[in-house]
């Protein structure tokens, strides 16, 4: 089960939502959380609160030290060992371990999994290579496996249809100057270019829209100046910037307003540095929990719609679909 499906459903359950679809609960189950980051920690805490029989946490990387590693000096983010309150509640943590196989019963229900220990082979100037340690296979009882594997790259469906170039991690390649891809007129912002902070996604959304404005200095007869796909932090910021620049635009989002952030736990801290939104009277967001961020997102979206309708009424001959 994907960690975000598990966590998002639990958030809706806590909020009193009745129609949850197929129920995902850890009650009375042996749970294995695969992935040792913040999302994995959230899965551990939630599973314990569900009343799981046992909770184990697998991490493919070696156990980090509590001090800053020598090869990660400031200002690089240090890969320190972090122990959350969820870890302290009873989960057992295992490092440099890889899941090789899931074992099901005759009805297709998960009953266990097979792991092996691994090691990372490092060579100067090259990416570390993962190698399995022979003779270390082990079978574990497991009735619920939660995949908290972190950011695994961009969704490639539209990228492949448009012929966009990507790197080995499926991050879309783009110019660092204007965020244009190898396809003229197609720009990216946010996690399409790789995992990053929300404040960076906001700034990229602003800059990508500014690049579109530069491109639009050339006359065109298209119904829209810009189509924004995705209403996460980058997409929302691009929408606000498009409104500020009086562009004709449409914004599309296949899930909830807020993108991936909408699935985070309600009190999760999602921003710790100032970020300034276009077309916003505030001086800047300094620190936000997830729920406050989503509420602000909805407020900005509503104001953007109203501004767009007002502009359409002033220029009724311009075809401008709603975002």
C-alpha positions as CSV (number, residue, x, y, z in Angstrom):
1,X,0.0,0.0,0.0
2,X,1.4,3.4,-0.9
3,X,2.1,5.4,2.3
4,X,0.2,8.5,1.0
5,X,-3.0,6.4,0.4
6,X,-2.8,5.1,3.9
7,X,-2.1,8.5,5.5
8,X,-4.6,10.4,3.4
9,X,-7.4,8.0,4.2
10,X,-6.6,8.2,7.9
11,X,-6.8,12.0,7.7
12,X,-10.2,11.8,6.1
13,X,-11.3,9.2,8.8
14,X,-10.2,11.6,11.6
15,X,-12.1,14.4,9.8
16,X,-15.3,12.3,10.0
17,X,-15.6,11.4,6.3
18,X,-17.8,8.4,5.9
19,X,-17.0,7.2,2.3
20,X,-13.4,6.2,2.4
21,X,-13.4,3.5,-0.2
22,X,-11.5,0.3,0.5
23,X,-10.5,0.5,4.2
24,X,-6.7,0.5,4.9
25,X,-6.1,-0.1,8.7
26,X,-3.2,-1.6,10.6
27,X,-5.3,-3.0,13.5
28,X,-4.0,-6.3,14.8
29,X,-1.6,-6.7,11.9
30,X,2.2,-7.1,11.6
31,X,3.2,-4.0,9.8
32,X,6.3,-3.2,7.8
33,X,7.0,0.4,6.8
34,X,9.5,0.5,3.9
35,X,11.3,3.8,4.0
36,X,13.0,5.7,6.8
37,X,12.0,9.3,6.1
38,X,9.3,11.6,7.6
39,X,6.5,9.9,5.7
40,X,7.7,6.5,7.1
41,X,7.7,8.0,10.5
42,X,4.1,9.2,10.0
43,X,3.1,5.7,8.9
44,X,4.7,4.2,12.1
45,X,2.8,6.5,14.4
46,X,-0.5,6.0,12.6
47,X,-0.1,2.2,12.6
48,X,0.6,2.2,16.4
49,X,-2.5,4.3,17.0
50,X,-4.5,1.8,14.9
51,X,-3.4,-0.9,17.3
52,X,-1.0,-2.8,15.1
53,X,0.4,-6.1,16.4
54,X,3.9,-5.1,15.5
55,X,5.6,-2.3,13.5
56,X,9.0,-2.7,11.8
57,X,10.8,0.0,9.8
58,X,13.1,-0.9,6.9
59,X,15.7,1.6,5.5
60,X,17.9,0.7,2.6
61,X,20.6,3.3,3.6
62,X,23.1,2.7,6.4
63,X,22.3,4.0,9.8
64,X,23.5,7.6,10.0
65,X,25.4,9.3,12.8
66,X,23.9,11.8,15.1
67,X,26.6,14.3,14.2
68,X,27.0,16.1,10.9
69,X,28.9,13.8,8.4
70,X,32.3,15.1,7.3
71,X,31.4,14.8,3.6
72,X,28.3,17.0,4.1
73,X,29.6,20.4,5.4
74,X,27.4,23.4,5.7
75,X,25.3,24.5,3.7
76,X,24.5,21.0,2.5
77,X,21.7,19.2,4.3
78,X,23.2,16.7,6.8
79,X,22.0,13.1,6.7
80,X,21.9,12.7,10.5
81,X,20.1,9.9,12.4
82,X,16.7,11.3,13.4
83,X,14.5,9.7,15.9
84,X,10.9,10.9,15.9
85,X,8.3,10.5,18.6
86,X,6.7,7.8,16.4
87,X,9.9,5.8,16.5
88,X,10.0,6.1,20.3
89,X,6.5,4.6,20.6
90,X,7.7,1.1,19.7
91,X,8.8,0.6,16.1
92,X,11.9,-1.5,15.5
93,X,14.3,0.0,12.9
94,X,16.4,-2.0,10.5
95,X,19.1,-0.4,8.2
96,X,20.9,-1.4,5.0
97,X,18.1,-3.9,4.2
98,X,16.2,-4.4,0.9
99,X,12.9,-6.0,0.3
100,X,13.1,-8.6,-2.4
101,X,9.8,-10.4,-2.5
102,X,6.2,-10.1,-1.2
103,X,4.5,-13.4,-0.1
104,X,0.7,-13.8,-0.4
105,X,-1.7,-16.6,0.6
106,X,-4.0,-18.5,-1.8
107,X,-6.5,-15.6,-1.6
108,X,-4.0,-13.0,-2.6
109,X,-3.6,-11.5,0.9
110,X,-0.2,-10.4,2.0
111,X,1.3,-12.7,4.7
112,X,5.0,-12.0,4.6
113,X,8.0,-10.6,2.7
114,X,11.6,-11.6,2.0
115,X,14.6,-9.2,2.6
116,X,18.3,-9.2,2.1
117,X,21.1,-7.2,3.6
118,X,22.9,-4.8,1.2
119,X,26.0,-2.7,1.1
120,X,26.8,0.4,-0.8
121,X,30.0,0.3,-3.0
122,X,31.5,3.8,-3.3
123,X,34.0,4.9,-5.9
124,X,35.4,8.4,-6.2
125,X,33.5,10.4,-8.9
126,X,30.8,7.8,-9.3
127,X,27.3,7.2,-7.9
128,X,27.3,4.6,-5.1
129,X,26.3,1.1,-6.3
130,X,23.9,-1.1,-4.3
131,X,25.1,-4.7,-3.8
132,X,23.2,-7.5,-2.1
133,X,25.1,-9.4,0.6
134,X,24.9,-13.1,-0.2
135,X,23.4,-15.5,2.3
136,X,21.5,-12.8,4.2
137,X,17.9,-13.5,3.0
138,X,15.3,-13.5,5.7
139,X,11.5,-14.0,5.7
140,X,9.3,-11.7,7.8
141,X,5.7,-11.9,8.9
142,X,3.8,-9.0,7.3
143,X,0.1,-8.4,6.7
144,X,0.4,-4.7,5.8
145,X,3.4,-3.2,3.9
146,X,3.5,0.6,3.7
147,X,5.7,2.0,0.9
148,X,7.2,5.2,2.1
149,X,10.0,5.3,-0.4
150,X,10.3,9.0,-0.8
151,X,10.3,11.0,-4.1
152,X,10.7,8.6,-7.0
153,X,10.6,11.0,-9.9
154,X,8.0,12.7,-12.0
155,X,4.8,11.3,-13.5
156,X,5.8,10.7,-17.1
157,X,2.5,10.3,-18.9
158,X,2.3,13.8,-20.3
159,X,6.0,14.2,-20.5
160,X,6.3,11.2,-22.8
161,X,3.4,12.5,-24.9
162,X,5.1,15.8,-25.4
163,X,8.5,14.3,-25.9
164,X,10.1,16.0,-22.9
165,X,13.7,14.9,-22.0
166,X,14.3,13.4,-18.5
167,X,17.3,12.3,-16.6
168,X,17.9,8.8,-15.1
169,X,15.7,9.7,-12.1
170,X,12.8,10.7,-14.4
171,X,13.3,14.4,-13.4
172,X,12.3,16.6,-16.4
173,X,15.3,18.5,-17.8
174,X,14.9,22.2,-18.1
175,X,17.0,25.4,-18.4
176,X,18.1,26.8,-15.1
177,X,17.6,30.3,-16.6
178,X,14.0,30.2,-17.7
179,X,12.7,26.7,-16.8
180,X,11.9,25.9,-20.5
181,X,12.2,22.2,-21.5
182,X,13.6,20.8,-24.7
183,X,10.2,21.5,-26.3
184,X,9.8,25.2,-27.0
185,X,6.9,26.7,-25.1
186,X,6.8,24.0,-22.4
187,X,8.0,25.0,-19.0
188,X,8.2,23.2,-15.7
189,X,8.3,24.2,-12.0
190,X,8.2,22.3,-8.7
191,X,8.9,18.6,-8.3
192,X,8.8,17.9,-12.1
193,X,12.5,19.0,-12.0
194,X,13.3,17.0,-8.9
195,X,12.4,16.9,-5.2
196,X,12.6,20.3,-3.5
197,X,11.2,22.6,-0.9
198,X,7.7,24.2,-1.1
199,X,9.3,27.7,-1.0
200,X,11.4,26.8,-4.0
201,X,8.4,25.5,-5.9
202,X,6.6,28.7,-5.3
203,X,9.5,30.7,-6.6
204,X,9.9,28.5,-9.7
205,X,6.2,28.9,-10.4
206,X,6.7,32.6,-10.4
207,X,9.8,32.5,-12.6
208,X,8.4,30.1,-15.1
209,X,5.4,32.3,-15.6
210,X,7.7,35.3,-16.0
211,X,9.5,33.3,-18.8
212,X,6.1,32.7,-20.5
213,X,5.5,36.5,-20.4
214,X,8.8,37.0,-22.2
215,X,7.8,34.5,-24.8
216,X,4.4,36.1,-25.3
217,X,6.0,39.4,-26.4
218,X,5.7,37.8,-29.8
219,X,2.1,38.1,-31.2
220,X,-0.1,35.0,-31.2
221,X,-3.7,34.2,-31.9
222,X,-4.2,31.3,-29.4
223,X,-7.3,31.3,-27.2
224,X,-5.0,31.0,-24.1
225,X,-1.7,32.5,-23.2
226,X,-0.8,29.7,-20.8
227,X,-2.1,26.4,-19.6
228,X,-1.0,25.4,-16.1
229,X,-1.1,21.7,-15.3
230,X,-1.2,21.0,-11.6
231,X,-2.4,23.1,-8.6
232,X,0.2,22.3,-6.1
233,X,2.5,25.1,-4.7
234,X,4.2,25.7,-8.1
235,X,1.0,25.5,-10.1
236,X,-0.9,27.8,-7.7
237,X,1.9,30.3,-7.7
238,X,2.0,30.2,-11.5
239,X,-1.8,30.8,-11.6
240,X,-1.4,33.8,-9.3
241,X,1.4,35.2,-11.4
242,X,-0.7,34.7,-14.6
243,X,-3.5,36.7,-13.0
244,X,-1.1,39.4,-11.9
245,X,0.3,39.6,-15.5
246,X,-3.3,39.7,-17.0
247,X,-2.6,36.5,-19.0
248,X,-5.4,34.4,-20.4
249,X,-5.0,31.1,-18.7
250,X,-6.5,27.8,-17.5
251,X,-5.3,25.7,-14.6
252,X,-6.0,21.9,-14.3
253,X,-5.6,19.6,-11.3
254,X,-6.4,15.9,-11.3
255,X,-6.7,15.6,-7.5
256,X,-7.2,18.1,-4.7
257,X,-6.2,21.7,-4.6
258,X,-2.7,21.8,-3.0
259,X,-1.2,18.9,-4.9
260,X,0.8,16.4,-2.8
261,X,0.7,18.7,0.2
262,X,-3.1,18.0,0.5
263,X,-2.3,14.4,1.6
264,X,0.1,15.4,4.4
265,X,-1.0,15.1,8.1
266,X,-3.0,18.2,9.2
267,X,-0.4,19.6,11.6
268,X,2.7,18.7,9.6
269,X,5.0,21.7,9.2
270,X,5.4,22.2,5.5
271,X,7.2,25.6,5.4
272,X,9.9,27.1,7.6
273,X,11.2,29.9,5.5
274,X,9.5,33.0,4.0
275,X,7.9,32.7,0.6
276,X,6.2,35.5,-1.2
277,X,3.2,34.8,-3.4
278,X,2.4,36.9,-6.5
279,X,-0.8,39.0,-6.4
280,X,-0.9,38.6,-2.6
281,X,-1.0,41.5,-0.2
282,X,0.8,39.6,2.6
283,X,4.5,40.3,3.3
284,X,5.3,36.6,3.0
285,X,4.6,33.3,4.6
286,X,7.2,32.5,7.3
287,X,6.0,29.2,8.8
288,X,3.0,27.1,8.0
289,X,1.4,23.8,9.1
290,X,-0.2,21.8,6.4
291,X,-3.8,22.7,7.2
292,X,-3.0,26.5,7.4
293,X,-1.2,26.1,4.0
294,X,-4.2,24.4,2.4
295,X,-6.6,27.1,3.8
296,X,-4.4,29.8,2.4
297,X,-4.3,27.9,-0.9
298,X,-8.1,27.9,-1.1
299,X,-8.3,31.6,-0.2
300,X,-5.8,32.5,-2.9
301,X,-7.7,30.3,-5.4
302,X,-11.0,31.9,-4.6
303,X,-9.5,35.4,-4.9
304,X,-7.9,34.5,-8.2
305,X,-11.2,33.2,-9.6
306,X,-13.0,36.5,-8.6
307,X,-10.2,38.6,-10.2
308,X,-10.4,36.6,-13.3
309,X,-14.2,36.9,-13.6
310,X,-13.9,40.6,-13.0
311,X,-11.5,40.9,-15.8
312,X,-13.7,38.8,-18.1
313,X,-16.6,41.1,-17.4
314,X,-14.5,44.1,-18.4
315,X,-13.4,42.3,-21.6
316,X,-16.3,40.0,-22.5
317,X,-15.0,39.3,-26.0
318,X,-11.9,37.6,-24.7
319,X,-12.5,33.8,-24.3
320,X,-10.9,32.9,-21.0
321,X,-12.0,29.5,-19.4
322,X,-12.2,29.2,-15.6
323,X,-9.2,27.8,-13.8
